[in-house]
Amino acid sequence: MKSFFVSNGSVKIHVLENGVPSHDTPSLLVIGGIWEPAERAIPILSQVGSHTVALSFRGRGLSSTPAKGYDLDDHLSDVQAVVKHLQLDHYCVLGFSRGVSYALGWSLKNQQSMSGLILVDQPPLHSKPDSESVAFWANLEYLGVPILNFMRKTALEGLEREATQIDFSSQLSQLRIPVTFFVGKNKNSKIRSDISEEILQLYRQKISCFNLVTFQKSGHMIPDEEQQKYIAEIASFIKKRSES
């Protein structure tokens, strides 16, 4: 597994990469949740079996932390720097949690170079965190580890200050690539999925090539609660794109 940095102007973006690109099998670009560094994708990187890339957005993981530049387009420029550096083409994108909004924002502009899209348990909304949300994340521990070990408070405050809310609902019909949506169905999970039937119906109605995969033992944190099924479904999606 390779670990390296890509320059996006003055910002250094940390990247993890496993495998090599293939003409037969699409690469996979993994976009994590609000606080997640590239290292959170190591189980995917090491087990999917095809060329896979994950990045730490600005202010996360080993990436640098600018004082400003935390709106949607700033994060998409981090994705662009990685895609350009690796010369990705006919690749798939996976977005988890808040990463769904970045994945949608990217895919709506770049689907002509993509083979497919996986969205994991999040409405089609790029939200603007308020001060209460920032305080919540800044004080949160997940699996016994403070979130601030993975994401700097400067980045959280940057999201509060600069992020603009964007509802992608009306744009979903523009997607012409295959889209699979993963949803957690376990109502007893500590972190429950907030995906309603209305949101699922919106995705179904708007996206012409849509597939739904349910995770009965998971709430929102599908990558941890059903990790082996999660990875198997990702690998299956990539395989189907290889055959199409």
N, C-alpha and C positions, 0 to 999 in steps of 0.2 A: 504494500500500500504506500502510495506516495503522499507526502505532505509538502506543500509549497505555498508561496504567496503570489498573488496577481495584483498588479498595480491598477488602481482606478483613480487616476490623478494622484493626489497626495495620500489617498487611502489605500492601505494594504489589506487585501482580502485573503484570508486563509482558506485553502482548498485541500480536501482529501480526495484522492483518486485511486480507484482499484480497477485493474484490468486495462485492456487496450481497445480502442475503437475497432469495430468490425463492419464490413459492408453488409453482412447478413443479419446482424442483430443491432437494434437501436441502442444507443447509449441512454443512460438514465441520469438526470440531474435532480438532486434532492434538495428541496427548500423546506427548512424546518419552521417550527413555531416561533413565537415572539422572542423567546430567550434562548432558543436552542443553538448551540454551536455545531460545527460540522461533525464533531466527535459523536454526537447523538445518533448519527446515521451509520456508525461503524457496523452494527449488525446487518444493515442492508448492504453496505459496501462489501462486506466479507462473505455474504451468503447468496446474494441474488445470482451471481455467476456470469454476469455480463459487465461491460464497461460502465462503471458507476462513479458519479462525482457528487460531492457535497461541499457546500460553502458555509462559512460563518459570515453573516452580514456584518457590516460596520457596527462596532460597539459590542459585538459578541465574540466569545471564544478568543482566539489568538489574533483576530483582525484588529486593525487600529480603530481608534475612537475619535472621530472629528468632533469639534465643538458644535457643529451644525450640519444639516444635511440628512434629515430623517423622514422625509415624506416619501410617498410611493415611488416617485420617479428616481429619487436618490437610491432606494433599495434596488430598483430595476436596473440602475446603472451598474450596481455591483454584479448582478446576474449577467449583464451584457459583457462586462470585463472578463468574466470567467468563460462564457460561451465563446467569445472572440479569441481569447488566449488558447483555448483547447480546440478551436475550429470545429465545434459541434455542429452536426448537420443530421437531419432526420432522426432526432433524438426525442425521448420522452421526458416529461417533467412531472415530478411528484411534489405536491404542496400539502403540508400538514398544519392544521390549526390556522393561526394567522398567516402562515405560509401559503394558504389557499388564495388569499387576496393578492399576494405577490405573484403566485403562479398564474392566476387569472389575468392580472395586469400584463404579465409578460406574454402569455399565450395569445391573447387577443391581438397583440401587435406582431407576433412572430410565428404564428401557427403554420405559415407556409414552409418553415424549415423544420417543423416538428412532425412526429409520428403518432403522438398520443399524450394524454394528460390524466393523471390520477389526482383526485381531490379527496382530502381526508378530513371528514367531520367538522365542517365549518360552513356557515352561510356565505353567499357570494357578496361579501361586504368588507370593504377596507375601512375599519373603524378608527375613530380618533379617541385615544385613551384620555380620560379626565384625571384630575389630581388624585381621586380616590383609587382609581385603577393603578396608577403609578405607585401609590403607597402600598397597595395590595401586593403587587409584583415585587416591590423592593423588600418586603418583609416575608415573602413566601419561601418556604422550603419545599422541595420536591424530592421524595425518596431520601429524606434526611439531609439534603444538600441545599444551602441557600441559593436562590436564583441568581443573586448578585455574584456568585462564583462563576457564572456563565455569561452574564450580561451586565455591562456597566450602568450605573444609575444615570450617567450622562446621556446614554442612549434612550433610557426610559423617559427621561425628562425631555429629550429631543422629540420623541414621538408625541408626547403631550403637547408640546409647543408647536410642532410643524405639521403633523399628520392631518390630512384632510379626509373627511369621510366620503367614500365613493361606493355607491350601490351598483354592482355589476349586473343586477337582475335583467335589465333591459338589453344588455349586450351579450347575454349567454347564447342567444340564437345565432350570433355571428360565428360561433365555434363550428368548424367543419371537420375537426379531427375527432377520433374516438375518445370519449371521456368516461372514466370509471370513478364512481363515488363510493368511498368507504364510510360506513356509519356504524357507531356503537349503539347497541340496543339494551345493554344491561342497566336497568334503572337503579340497581343497588351499588353501582360503582361509586367510589369516593368522589371522583370527578365525572359527573354525568355528561352525556352528550346533550347539547341544546338544539339538536336538529329535529325540528317538528315535521309532521307529515306534510304540512303546507310548504315547507322549504324543499323537501324531497320532490313534491309534485311540481314545484317551480323548475327544479333542475330537469325533471323528466320532460316537461312540456317544452322547455326552451331549447334543450340540446338535442339535436337530431340523432346523434350516435351516442346514446347514453346507456351505461350499465351500472347497476347497483349491487354492491357487495355488503352484506350485513355481518356484524361481529357480535354474536349473542352474549359473549362473556366479557365484553368491553363496554366502558363508557366512552369518554372522550379520548383517553390515553391508549388508543388502540396499539401504537407501536410497542408499548410495554406490557399491556394486559393480555394480548394475544399475538406475541411477537412472531411465533413460527407461522401461524396462519397469515399474518400480515405480510411476511416476507414471501411466502408461497404465492399469495395473490398478486404481489408485485411481479414476481418472476413469471407468473402465468400471463399477466398483461403484456410484459415485454415479449414473451414467446409468441403471443398472438400477433403482435405488431411485426414480428420477424416473418411470419407466415403470410401476411397480407400484402 
